[in-house]
Amino acid sequence: RLYGGTAMAIAIAVAEQATDRPALWCTVQFVSGESEVGDRLDVQVDVRAHGRRTSQFRVTGTRGDALVFDALGAAGIPREPAKEGFFAEMPAVLAPEECPGMAFPMGAPEGRPGFLRHMEVRTAQSAPDGDGAYRLWSRVPGRPATAAMIGYLSDWVPSAVVQALGHRGGGTSLDNTVRLGWPTDEEWVLVDFDAHAARGGYGHGAAHLWSPSGTFLGTASQTASLMFMG
């Protein structure tokens, strides 16, 4: 099935190309999860407003006549000089190289390509003065965490909601929103989860996103139909 982070990465990448401006935020609604490996997806960008500094866009992904995902967002040229700052605090965790690989509750079947085959994910272990919360390091080796890559790497929030309930698993995203912070040349992205609620088989949550050097990369939030693996 189509991995939600792939749709987010596609939407950000084509919107930045169409507007020639860096993405500020993007939200994706997943309409159909029936796509399989080998399917062709056609993507269309509609730049709905293109002002002096800010553009607003819509991106649709279709398989034949079927709508697969629908995205809205904005891109903008940074104002210089501008007052800047971030107000979250990066948690105290060990470097990704010091953390163990994640034991996936859901793996890609042998012989079949999937996003897990392209991505390296490690369980972010707390530093001695850390709080021991559930966090992940993720990257695609050899690829810096561009805006599109951040969208690809941050699609883990449903797993945090299931984890907060005392289980392992994940979810099928109904939506995925990324609000972007500062750019980075680093590969690893720390996904610092904030599980909000689970009700009626659905879960809500968010995450702050960080680079190893402490750059605030943005936030991700999702609603998903939850899946439990134990």
C-alpha positions in Angstrom: 0.0 0.0 0.0 1.0 3.6 -0.5 3.1 4.8 2.5 1.7 8.1 3.8 5.1 9.7 4.0 5.6 9.0 0.3 2.5 11.0 -0.6 3.6 13.9 1.7 7.1 13.9 0.1 5.6 13.9 -3.4 3.3 16.8 -2.6 6.0 19.0 -1.0 8.5 18.2 -3.8 6.2 19.0 -6.7 4.8 22.1 -5.0 8.3 23.5 -4.3 9.1 22.9 -8.0 5.9 24.5 -9.3 6.2 27.6 -7.0 10.0 27.9 -6.9 9.7 28.6 -3.2 10.4 26.5 -0.1 7.4 24.8 1.5 6.0 26.2 4.8 3.4 23.6 5.5 1.5 20.8 3.8 -1.4 18.6 4.8 -2.4 15.4 3.0 -5.8 13.7 3.2 -5.7 10.0 2.1 -8.8 9.2 0.1 -7.9 5.7 -1.1 -5.4 3.2 0.3 -5.8 0.7 -2.6 -2.6 1.6 -4.4 -0.1 -1.3 -4.7 3.5 -1.6 -5.7 3.8 -1.0 -9.5 0.7 1.2 -9.8 1.1 4.5 -11.7 0.2 7.7 -9.8 -0.5 10.9 -11.7 0.2 14.0 -9.8 -1.2 17.5 -10.6 -0.2 20.8 -9.0 -2.6 23.7 -8.9 -0.9 27.0 -7.6 -4.0 28.8 -6.4 -2.3 32.0 -5.3 1.2 33.3 -6.1 1.9 36.5 -4.3 5.1 38.5 -3.9 6.4 36.2 -1.2 3.8 33.5 -0.5 2.1 30.8 -2.7 -0.7 28.5 -1.8 -1.2 25.2 -3.6 -3.2 22.1 -4.0 -1.7 18.8 -5.1 -3.8 15.7 -6.2 -2.6 12.2 -6.8 -4.7 9.9 -8.8 -4.6 6.2 -10.0 -6.6 6.2 -13.2 -9.8 7.9 -12.4 -9.5 7.2 -8.7 -8.4 10.0 -6.3 -5.7 8.6 -4.0 -4.6 11.7 -2.0 -5.4 15.4 -1.9 -2.9 17.9 -0.4 -3.1 21.6 0.5 -0.2 23.8 1.6 1.8 27.0 1.3 5.3 27.9 0.2 7.0 31.2 0.8 10.2 33.2 0.4 11.8 34.0 3.8 11.7 37.7 4.8 15.1 39.1 5.7 15.9 40.4 8.2 13.2 38.8 10.4 12.8 38.1 14.1 13.2 34.3 14.5 13.2 31.7 17.2 11.8 28.3 18.2 10.3 27.5 21.6 10.3 23.8 21.9 13.2 22.0 23.6 15.1 19.2 22.0 15.0 16.1 24.4 18.2 14.6 25.7 18.9 11.5 23.6 21.9 9.5 22.5 23.2 10.1 19.0 21.6 7.9 16.3 24.8 5.9 15.9 24.6 4.9 19.6 21.0 3.7 19.4 19.7 0.3 18.4 17.8 -0.5 15.3 14.1 -0.6 15.7 12.3 -3.9 15.9 9.4 -3.3 13.5 6.0 -4.7 14.5 5.1 -4.6 10.8 7.8 -5.5 8.3 7.9 -5.5 4.5 7.4 -9.0 3.1 10.6 -10.6 1.8 11.2 -10.0 -1.9 8.8 -7.0 -2.0 10.0 -3.4 -2.1 8.7 -1.1 0.5 9.5 2.1 2.4 11.2 0.1 5.2 13.8 -1.1 2.7 14.9 2.5 1.9 14.7 3.9 5.5 16.9 3.3 8.5 15.1 3.7 11.8 16.5 3.5 15.3 14.9 3.6 18.7 16.1 6.9 20.3 17.5 6.1 23.7 17.5 8.7 26.3 20.7 10.3 27.5 21.5 9.7 31.3 19.6 12.8 32.1 16.7 12.1 29.7 13.1 11.1 30.4 13.0 7.7 28.7 10.1 8.6 26.4 9.4 6.8 23.1 11.2 8.5 20.2 12.7 7.5 16.9 15.7 8.5 14.8 15.0 8.0 11.0 16.8 8.7 7.8 17.3 7.6 4.2 21.1 6.9 4.0 22.9 9.3 1.7 19.9 11.7 1.5 19.8 15.0 3.5 16.6 15.9 5.3 15.1 18.2 2.8 11.5 19.4 3.3 10.2 16.5 1.2 12.4 14.0 3.0 11.2 15.4 6.4 7.6 14.6 5.3 8.8 11.1 4.3 10.6 10.4 7.5 8.1 11.8 10.0 5.1 9.5 9.3 5.4 7.6 12.6 2.8 9.3 14.9 0.2 6.5 14.9 2.9 4.1 16.4 3.3 6.5 19.3 -0.5 6.5 20.0 -0.5 2.7 20.1 2.7 2.7 22.2 0.9 5.0 24.7 -1.8 2.4 25.0 0.8 -0.2 26.0 0.9 -2.1 22.7 3.0 -2.3 19.5 1.6 -1.3 16.1 0.8 1.6 13.9 -2.0 2.9 11.9 -3.5 3.8 8.5 -3.3 7.6 8.2 -6.4 9.6 7.4 -4.4 12.8 7.3 -0.8 13.9 7.7 0.3 17.5 8.3 3.9 18.8 8.4 4.8 22.4 9.4 8.4 23.1 8.5 11.1 24.8 10.5 14.7 25.4 9.5 16.6 23.6 6.6 19.4 21.2 7.3 22.1 19.3 5.5 22.0 16.5 8.0 20.4 13.1 7.3 18.9 11.9 10.6 15.6 13.2 11.9 14.6 12.8 15.5 10.8 12.2 15.8 9.8 13.3 19.3 6.3 12.1 19.8 3.3 13.6 21.6 0.4 11.1 21.6 -2.8 12.9 22.2 -5.8 10.5 22.3 -7.2 7.2 21.1 -11.0 6.8 20.7 -13.1 4.3 18.9 -10.2 2.7 17.0 -8.8 6.1 15.9 -5.8 8.0 17.2 -4.6 11.6 17.2 -1.0 12.7 17.9 1.9 15.0 16.9 5.7 15.1 17.0 8.5 17.7 17.1 11.2 17.0 14.6 14.9 17.7 15.2 18.3 17.2 13.5 21.2 15.7 15.5 22.8 19.1 15.9 19.6 20.6 17.5 18.1 22.3 14.4 14.3 22.5 14.8 13.0 20.9 11.6 9.3 21.3 12.2 6.2 19.5 13.5 4.1 16.6 12.2 0.6 15.7 13.2 -1.8 12.8 12.2 -5.1 11.2 12.7 -5.1 7.4 11.9 -7.1 4.2 12.1 -5.0 2.3 14.6 -3.6 -1.2 14.2 -2.4 -3.3 17.1 0.3 -6.0 16.8 0.5 -7.2 20.4 
